[in-house]
Amino acid sequence: MRSTRTTTRRIITLAAFATTPVVLSACSSNGTRHAGDIDAIRSNPSPAMHSISERYTDRLNTLTHKSDTDLRAFNDDIDRLFYLDRPSRLRPGIKP
């Protein structure tokens, strides 16, 4: 009977020491301002958003797409300005 109590106490003690770090680390936070802090949420409720509907990376993607489209459209405009966008209508066999 004595050995069963000793074994049970050892198992309980070992389990308590094994679970203590897990229990203590589960509720820890880094400082006073963490993700669950109501003041942090109230000061910046949408931290990843750069504008009303876009994140910073979405905004950069939009600006890059706009710049690329504008430069390609500018090349098309230059072609239209100098009539390079259509073939010549002159007949090659006519001499002056």
Residue pairs with C-beta under 8 A, 6 or more apart in sequence:
29 36
33 39
33 40
34 40
48 55
48 56
49 55
50 56
50 58
50 59
51 59
54 62
76 85
78 84
79 85
